[in-house]
Amino acid sequence: MEAFFTTIAETQKNALEAAACFSDNCLIAAERITQLNIEVARIAFEQSAEMALHCWEYSLSKARP
């Protein structure tokens, strides 16, 4: 009977360790995706600001002959 309980305890321990590892990996993946999205958004905003500046400068140059 003791071996039965020992086996159950070891199985539960292994299952908890696997669940913890899976959770850690999910959190790491979510963090990486979030960092990537932040970087992509930052680059997009920088490029759109540069494009708006170029358009504004072009329209100013056309307004002044």
LUMNU-798642 format. One line per 2 residues: number of its first residue (from 1); their letters; for each residue x, y, z of N, C-alpha, C, CB. Coordinates in nm, 2 decimals, decimal comma. Glycine has a CB too. Layout:
// LUMNU-798642
NUM = A = X:Y:Z:X:Y:Z:X:Y:Z:X:Y:Z; ...
// end
This chain:
// LUMNU-798642
1 = ME = 0,08:-0,12:0,00:0,00:0,00:0,00:0,09:0,13:0,00:-0,09:0,00:0,12; 0,20:0,12:0,07:0,29:0,24:0,08:0,35:0,27:-0,06:0,40:0,21:0,18
3 = AF = 0,38:0,16:-0,14:0,43:0,18:-0,27:0,33:0,25:-0,36:0,48:0,05:-0,33; 0,20:0,22:-0,34:0,10:0,28:-0,42:0,09:0,43:-0,40:-0,04:0,21:-0,38
5 = FT = 0,09:0,47:-0,27:0,09:0,61:-0,23:0,21:0,68:-0,28:0,07:0,63:-0,08; 0,33:0,61:-0,27:0,45:0,67:-0,32:0,45:0,70:-0,47:0,57:0,58:-0,29
7 = TI = 0,39:0,60:-0,54:0,38:0,61:-0,69:0,28:0,73:-0,72:0,33:0,48:-0,75; 0,17:0,74:-0,65:0,08:0,85:-0,68:0,14:0,98:-0,65:-0,05:0,83:-0,59
9 = AE = 0,21:0,99:-0,54:0,28:1,12:-0,50:0,38:1,16:-0,60:0,35:1,10:-0,36; 0,46:1,06:-0,65:0,56:1,09:-0,75:0,50:1,13:-0,88:0,65:0,97:-0,78
11 = TQ = 0,39:1,07:-0,92:0,32:1,10:-1,04:0,26:1,24:-1,03:0,20:1,00:-1,07; 0,20:1,28:-0,92:0,15:1,41:-0,90:0,26:1,52:-0,90:0,07:1,42:-0,77
13 = KN = 0,37:1,48:-0,84:0,49:1,57:-0,84:0,54:1,60:-0,99:0,60:1,52:-0,76; 0,55:1,49:-1,06:0,59:1,50:-1,20:0,49:1,58:-1,29:0,61:1,37:-1,26
15 = AL = 0,36:1,56:-1,26:0,26:1,64:-1,33:0,27:1,79:-1,30:0,12:1,58:-1,30; 0,29:1,82:-1,17:0,30:1,96:-1,13:0,42:2,02:-1,19:0,30:1,97:-0,98
17 = EA = 0,53:1,95:-1,19:0,66:2,00:-1,25:0,64:2,03:-1,40:0,77:1,91:-1,23; 0,57:1,94:-1,47:0,54:1,96:-1,61:0,45:2,07:-1,64:0,48:1,83:-1,67
19 = AA = 0,35:2,09:-1,55:0,25:2,20:-1,56:0,33:2,33:-1,54:0,14:2,19:-1,47; 0,42:2,34:-1,44:0,49:2,46:-1,41:0,58:2,49:-1,53:0,58:2,44:-1,28
21 = CF = 0,65:2,39:-1,59:0,74:2,42:-1,70:0,66:2,47:-1,82:0,81:2,29:-1,74; 0,54:2,41:-1,85:0,45:2,45:-1,95:0,41:2,60:-1,93:0,33:2,36:-1,97
23 = SD = 0,37:2,63:-1,81:0,33:2,77:-1,78:0,44:2,87:-1,80:0,27:2,77:-1,63; 0,56:2,83:-1,75:0,67:2,92:-1,77:0,70:2,94:-1,92:0,80:2,86:-1,71
25 = NC = 0,69:2,84:-2,00:0,71:2,85:-2,14:0,61:2,94:-2,21:0,72:2,71:-2,21; 0,48:2,92:-2,17:0,37:3,01:-2,22:0,40:3,15:-2,18:0,24:2,96:-2,16
27 = LI = 0,44:3,18:-2,06:0,47:3,32:-2,02:0,58:3,38:-2,10:0,49:3,32:-1,87; 0,69:3,30:-2,12:0,80:3,34:-2,20:0,76:3,38:-2,34:0,91:3,24:-2,20
29 = AA = 0,68:3,29:-2,40:0,63:3,32:-2,53:0,54:3,44:-2,54:0,55:3,19:-2,59; 0,45:3,46:-2,44:0,37:3,58:-2,44:0,45:3,70:-2,42:0,27:3,57:-2,33
31 = ER = 0,56:3,70:-2,34:0,64:3,81:-2,32:0,72:3,85:-2,45:0,74:3,79:-2,21; 0,77:3,75:-2,52:0,84:3,77:-2,65:0,74:3,83:-2,75:0,90:3,64:-2,70
33 = IT = 0,62:3,78:-2,76:0,53:3,83:-2,86:0,49:3,97:-2,82:0,40:3,75:-2,86; 0,48:4,00:-2,69:0,45:4,14:-2,65:0,56:4,23:-2,69:0,42:4,15:-2,50
35 = QL = 0,68:4,19:-2,66:0,80:4,27:-2,69:0,81:4,30:-2,85:0,93:4,21:-2,64; 0,78:4,19:-2,92:0,78:4,21:-3,07:0,67:4,31:-3,11:0,76:4,07:-3,14
37 = NI = 0,55:4,30:-3,06:0,44:4,39:-3,10:0,48:4,53:-3,06:0,31:4,35:-3,03; 0,54:4,55:-2,94:0,58:4,69:-2,90:0,69:4,74:-3,00:0,64:4,69:-2,76
39 = EV = 0,78:4,66:-3,04:0,89:4,70:-3,13:0,83:4,74:-3,27:0,99:4,59:-3,15; 0,74:4,65:-3,32:0,67:4,68:-3,45:0,59:4,80:-3,44:0,59:4,56:-3,49
41 = AR = 0,52:4,82:-3,34:0,44:4,95:-3,32:0,53:5,07:-3,32:0,35:4,94:-3,20; 0,64:5,06:-3,25:0,73:5,17:-3,24:0,79:5,21:-3,38:0,84:5,14:-3,14
43 = IA = 0,83:5,11:-3,45:0,88:5,13:-3,58:0,78:5,19:-3,67:0,94:5,00:-3,64; 0,66:5,14:-3,67:0,55:5,19:-3,75:0,52:5,33:-3,72:0,42:5,10:-3,74
45 = FE = 0,52:5,37:-3,59:0,49:5,51:-3,56:0,60:5,60:-3,60:0,47:5,52:-3,41; 0,73:5,55:-3,59:0,84:5,63:-3,63:0,84:5,66:-3,78:0,97:5,57:-3,60
47 = QS = 0,81:5,55:-3,86:0,80:5,56:-4,00:0,69:5,65:-4,05:0,80:5,43:-4,07; 0,57:5,64:-3,98:0,46:5,72:-4,02:0,49:5,87:-3,99:0,33:5,67:-3,95
49 = AE = 0,56:5,89:-3,88:0,59:6,03:-3,85:0,69:6,09:-3,95:0,65:6,04:-3,71; 0,79:6,01:-3,99:0,88:6,05:-4,10:0,81:6,07:-4,23:0,99:5,94:-4,12
51 = MA = 0,71:5,99:-4,26:0,64:6,01:-4,38:0,55:6,13:-4,38:0,55:5,88:-4,41; 0,49:6,16:-4,26:0,41:6,28:-4,25:0,50:6,40:-4,26:0,34:6,28:-4,11
53 = LH = 0,62:6,40:-4,20:0,71:6,51:-4,21:0,76:6,54:-4,36:0,84:6,48:-4,13; 0,79:6,43:-4,43:0,82:6,44:-4,57:0,71:6,50:-4,65:0,86:6,31:-4,63
55 = CW = 0,59:6,45:-4,63:0,47:6,51:-4,70:0,45:6,65:-4,67:0,35:6,43:-4,66; 0,47:6,69:-4,54:0,45:6,83:-4,50:0,55:6,92:-4,56:0,45:6,84:-4,35
57 = EY = 0,68:6,87:-4,56:0,79:6,95:-4,63:0,76:6,96:-4,78:0,92:6,88:-4,60; 0,71:6,86:-4,84:0,69:6,87:-4,98:0,57:6,96:-5,01:0,65:6,73:-5,04
59 = SL = 0,47:6,96:-4,93:0,36:7,05:-4,95:0,40:7,20:-4,93:0,24:7,02:-4,86; 0,49:7,22:-4,83:0,54:7,35:-4,81:0,63:7,40:-4,92:0,62:7,36:-4,68
61 = SK = 0,71:7,31:-4,98:0,79:7,35:-5,10:0,70:7,38:-5,22:0,89:7,24:-5,13; 0,59:7,32:-5,23:0,50:7,34:-5,35:0,42:7,47:-5,32:0,41:7,23:-5,37
63 = AR = 0,40:7,51:-5,20:0,32:7,63:-5,17:0,41:7,75:-5,19:0,27:7,62:-5,02; 0,54:7,74:-5,17:0,63:7,86:-5,19:0,71:7,84:-5,32:0,73:7,87:-5,07
65 = P = 0,67:7,91:-5,42:0,74:7,90:-5,55:0,88:7,96:-5,55:0,66:7,97:-5,66
// end
